[in-house]
Amino acid sequence: MNYKETTEYLFRSTPVFEHVGASAYKEGLYNTLMLDEHFNHPHRNYKTIHVAGTNGKGSCSHTIAAVLQAQGYKVGLYTSPHLVDFRERIRVNGKCVSEDYVIDFVEKERSFFEPLHPSFFELTTAMAFKYFAEQNVDIAVIEVGLGGRLDCTNIITPVLSIITNISFDHTKFLGNTLAKIAGEKAGIIKEGVPVVIGEANEETRPVFEAKAKEMNAPIYFAEDNMEIEQANNTPGGKLEYITKDFGYLEGELGGDYQKKNANTILNAIKVLKKTTTIKVTLKYLNIGFADVCNLTGLMGRWQKLQNYPLVICDTGHNVGGWQYLSKQIARQECVHKRIVFGMVDDKDIETVMSMLPKDAAYFFTQPSTHRAFPKEKVAEIGKKLGLQGDVYPTVESAYMAARAVSRDMDFIFIGGSSYVVADLLSSDIKFPS
């Protein structure tokens, strides 16, 4: 099989949560443990940092990886979902795993894993852990897929655990209260391993404290130690930070929600320096923050695609994320706002859409996944909420329609789901540099 055939085989023969939703979710770690034993526990050969949370875990994972990479460490990075190419999920020093490695892994190992019937994520996680060991990484930043306690990344014993925040998402699997969801995320807290909590409230904080106490794990609440004293958006779409212990930092990621992420990251860096032999100097911390996308390949976080008209895409896909996105879109200075919008079917679409600005023209669509919320239903909800717009069959056609009526001083936003952004970035659309 060539690379295209191999990835199609993976998507076709293993249940993929991004494609089919609940039927791909496998509760329990049996397959993961079997795969791990088969590959001789590769994750034990390098240090790991484990990152969970409802929102922000991707940005935090990429930025921490960028900082460590800038510092000179060989850094593995495992994240999900991918936007354009499967290989985005598995990187070493920002470089994606090779096509040949993916092909060889499947060809050599399918006789073992096919009888197990693993999920796509179980198999991908095993591939990543094995690859990082073979690449002799110094440290790997591992992003949780779903939840924490039963996530197949949870076989690692990291040097640091991070839980960014808790909000309502994947309630079918994780519970319908913040405390229940926090309980699932807190499942990544390991015996004696320090944990940094990015955001907590009166419902979730006791859950984290109780689990940390049970596991004899030092716990640090980032909100109790506010590193970010001031944060300002720059004309170029970045964020400038004045911090308590690190001075001035420029962050490449310009989304409003990054202010919270930055506080979590800086607290995590402090704990890492305090509790491990890992070194992080101010020079390389600056480089990691300022050049995270180039260093790690991060896409889709308030990503500027062109200037005239200003085109921004963002993968924010739930209520927690849209609490920030809606305000940032609303205050955007422009002549006209145009929003290309779609969602998938396990999200609180009505609450998210109630946050959308009324002074925009909407281009309602749906991403190319079986989990897509039908575009006509999206438009119907929009109309009920006073959002004016038309329906388009694909993300690409919706964007092209928005671009056709936009002028230099207008603003186009594309989002609502990671899969909307994925369709945009993997299309043949050319954005002027």
N, C-alpha and C positions, 0 to 999 in steps of 0.2 A: 504493500500500500504506500502511496505517496502521502504527503502531509495533509492535503485536503481530504483524502479518503480516510486517513487515520482519525482526524478530528470528527468527521461525519460519523465514523464508527463509534467513537466515544459518545457523541450526542445521541446516537440512535440506540445504542445497546446498553447504556447505563442511564438510569433516571436522572434527569437534569432539573433541579428545582427552578432555575430561571425559565425553563420552557414549560414545565407542566405543573409546577406548584406542589401542593400537598402530597401528591402520590410519589414524589421523589424523596420526601423526608423520611429518613430511617432512624427511629429512636433506638438508642443503644450503641455501644461501641464494639460489638462483636466483630464485624467486618474489619473495622479499623485496627483492632488488636491483632487479628489474623494477618492482615497485610503488614503490620509493623513487625511482627515476629518473622514473617517470611523474608523481609528485607533487613533483618538483624538490627532493628531499633536504630535507624540512622540518625534520628534527632538527638541521640545521646552524644554525638560526636562534636557538637558545637553548642554554644550558648544560644538561648532564645529569649525573646521578649514577646509576651502574649497580649494581644489587644482586643478587647471586647467592647460592646456598647451599642446603643441603638443608632446613634448618628455620630459622625466624626471619626470613626475608627479607621477609615481609609486614609483620611488626611493625616491623622496622627501617625499611623504606621509609616506612610511614605515620608513624612518629615523627619521622624526619628531615624529611619533608614538613611535619609539624605545626610543628616548630621554625622552619623557614624561613618558613612562612606567618605564624606569630606575629611573626616578625622584620620582616614587611612585604613580603616578596617575593611575586610572583605565581607560584604553584607548580603545575606539572602533576604528576599522580600516575597511573602506569600499573601496575596490579596484576592478578593473576588467581589463582584463578577468582573469579567473582562468586558471591554467596550467594543474593540475591533477584532482582536486576535486572541485566541485561547492562551497563547504564550505569555500574554501580559500578566497572567496570574503568578508566574514563577520567574523571578528575576534574581540575578546576582550582580551587584554594583550597577543596577539600572538596566542591565542587558537581559533581554528575554531569553529563556531557555531555547535552545536551537530546535528547528523543525526535526532535524535528524534524531535528536534525543527523544522527542515525543514519539516518533515513529518506532525507534528501536525499543523503547520501554514497552509499548503496546505489543509489538511482535514477540518480544522475548518473554513477556509476563502473562499474556492472555490465557495461556493454558492453566495458570494458577488462579487468576482472578475471575475468569468467566464462571466457574462453578459457584463462586461466592455470591455472584450477582450484586456487586457493590453499587452504591450510588455513584454518580459522576463525581461528586465532591469527595467522597471517600477515596476514590481511586486517584483523583487529582492531588489530594493531600499526601497520599503515599508517594506519588511521583515527586512532589516538591521536596519532601523530607529526604528522600533518596538522592535527589539531584544536589541538594545543598551539601550533603555529606561528601559526595564525589567531587564537588567543587572546592572542598576544604574551606568553607566559609568560617570566619571567626565568630559570627553571630548572625542569627536570622530573626527578622521581625515577622511574627505570624499573626495574621488577622483572623479572628473567629469568623466562621461562616454564618451560623445562626445560633443565637442563644449563648451557650457557654458550657453548661454542665454536661450535656450530651453531644456537644459538637465534636467532630472527629479530630479537630486540632487539639483537643483537651487531653491528649496522652503525653504532652510535653511537660517537663518541669522547668519553667523558665527562671531567669535570674530576676525578672520583674514582670508583674502583671499590671495591666492598665484597663480600667473600665471607664469609658469616656462619659457616658450619661445613660439615662433610662427614660424612654417615652414609649407610647403605645405603637407597637409594630409586631407583626407575626403573632398576634394574640392567640390564634388557633393552636399554636405550638407552645408558646411561652407563658400563657396565662392572661387573664383579663383585668388584672390590677397591676399597678406599678410595683407593688411589693412582690408579687409572684414573678414578674419579669426580672426584677432585681435578683431574686433567688436563683433564677436560671443563669443569669450573667455571673453572679457571685460564685458559681460552680467552677470558675477558672482559678479561684484563689487556692493556692497550694500551701502545704505545710512549710512554715518558716519563710515563705517567699514574700517579699514586700509587695504591696499593691497600692497603686495610685488611683483614686476615684476622682474623675474630672468634675462631675456635677452630681449632687445628691439633694434630696429634700426630706421632709419629715417622715415620708412613707418609705423611702428607700435607704436612708442612712442607717437605721437600726438593723436592716437586713445585712448590709455590708459589715457593720461592726460585729454583729453576732457571728458571721461566717469567719471573719478574720480572727476573732477570739478563739473560735473552735479550732482553727488551723494554726494558731500561734503565729500568725502572719502580721508583721508590722503594717499598719494602714495609714495612708496619708490622703487627706481630703484637699484637693487642689484649691477649692474655694476658701479654705481656712488660711491659705498662704497665697494671696493674690500677687502673682508676679507681674501681671500686666497692669501698670499704673495709668497708661494712656494708650489709646489706639486710634489712629486716624487713617481714613482712606486717602490715597494719593490720586492725583489726576491721571496717572498712568494705570490705575486699577489695582494697585497693590495696597498693602497695609504697613504703616509705620508704627512700631511699638516703642514705648518707653517702659522699661522693666525695672523691677526693684533690685535684682542682683546681677543682671546681665547687660545693663545699659541700653543703648539704642539698637534695635533690630529692624531690618526691613524684611517683611514677609512677601513672598511672591504670590501667595494665595490671597485673593482679595475679597472673598465672601465674608459677610458680616459674622457668620457663625465661626469663622476662623479665630476670632478673638477668644472665644471659650476654648477652642482647640489649642491655641498657643499657650494659654495658661496651664492646661493639662500637660502639654509637651514639656514645658520648662520645669514644671514640678517633677515630671518623670525623669528628666535629665539630671536634676539635683539628687534624686533618690538613687539613680544609677551610679552617679559619681560617689555617693556616700556609702553604698552597700556592696559595690563590686570593684574590680580592678580596671574597669573600662574608663578610659580617659576621654573627656570632652573639653576642649579649650574654646575660649570665646571666639577666636578667629574662625574656627570650623563650624561652630554653632551658627554664626552669621552666614557662612556660605550655605549651609544646609537649609536655613530658612529662606534665603534669597534666591536659591536656584533649585528648589525641590523638583520642579517639573522636568527640568533637563537632567538632573541627576537620577531620578527614579522613573521617569516616564508617566507621571501622574497626569490624568486628563479628567475633564468634566467637573471641575470644582470652580464655579464662577469663571469659566474659561472664556477668554476673549478670542473670538475667531476672526474678527475684523473690526476696523475703526469707523468706517463711513459707509453705510450706517453702522453704529455700534451693534455687534452681534455677540451675545453671551449665551452659553449653555451651562446647565448645572444638573447634576444627577440627584438633587434633593427629591425625595419621593414619599415623605410622610409628614405628619402634622408637625413633629419636632423640627424638621428641616425647614418647612415652609413658614414657620413662625419668624424665621430670619429672612428667607428669600423674599417673602411678600413685601416686607418693609423696604428691603434694598431695591426691589423693582419699583415700588411706589415712588421713591424719592429720586429715581433716575432722571436726570435733566435731559430732555429731548423734546422734539416737536410732536411726534406721534409714538405711542407704544404699541408694539405688535407682539403677541404671545402665541407661540406654537406649543400646544399643550395636549398631553395624553397621559394615562396612568394604567396601572395593572390592577387586577381584580381583587387583590387581598389588602388594599389600602382604604383608608377612610376618605374616600374621594369627595364626599360632600363637605366635610370639615375643611379639607385642603382648599377646595374651590371657593369656599366662603371667604377665604383669606385673599383671593386674587383681586387685583385692582379693577375697579369698574371703568376706569378711563382708558382702557386698552381695547384694541381690536383683537379678536381671538381667531385662531386657526386650529380648530379642534381636529385631532387625529388619533391614531392608535399605533403603537409599536408592533413590529413583526414578531410577536410571541403569542402562543396559545393563551397566555394569561392576560392578554391585553383587555382592558375595559373597552367595550365597543364604542367607536367614535360617535355614533349617533346618540348613545346614552350620555357620553361626556357632554355633548352639545345640549342635550335636553336638561341636564343638571345646570349647565352654565346659563341657559335661558331663564330657568327658574330663579337663579341667583342674580339676574340682571347683567350677565356677561354676553356681549354681542359678538357673533362670529359665524363663520361658515365651517362646513365639514369637508375634510380632505382624506383620501384613502390611505395615504402614506405620510410618514414624517417628511420625506424628501419633497413631496408635492406640496405639503403645507408650508414648508420653509420657502420653497421657490415662489409660492403665491405671496407670502409675506414680503419677500425680497423685491418682487416685481412692483409693489406699490410703495416701497420705502425710498426715502431720500437720505442724503448725507447726515442730516441732523436727527434722524429717527433712531429708535431703539428696538431691536428684535431680541426676544428671549425664547429659548427652546428648552423645554424641560417637563417635569412632572413624573419622570421615571428614568432610571438608569438606561432602560431599553429604548426610550425616545432618543436620548443622547447617543446611544450606541448606533441606532439606525442613521442618525445624522452624520456621525463621524465616519461610519463605514460606507457612506454613499459616495457617489462620484462628484459631489458638489465641490467646487474649487473656491477657496476663500483667499482673497488677495492678501499678501503678506504685508 
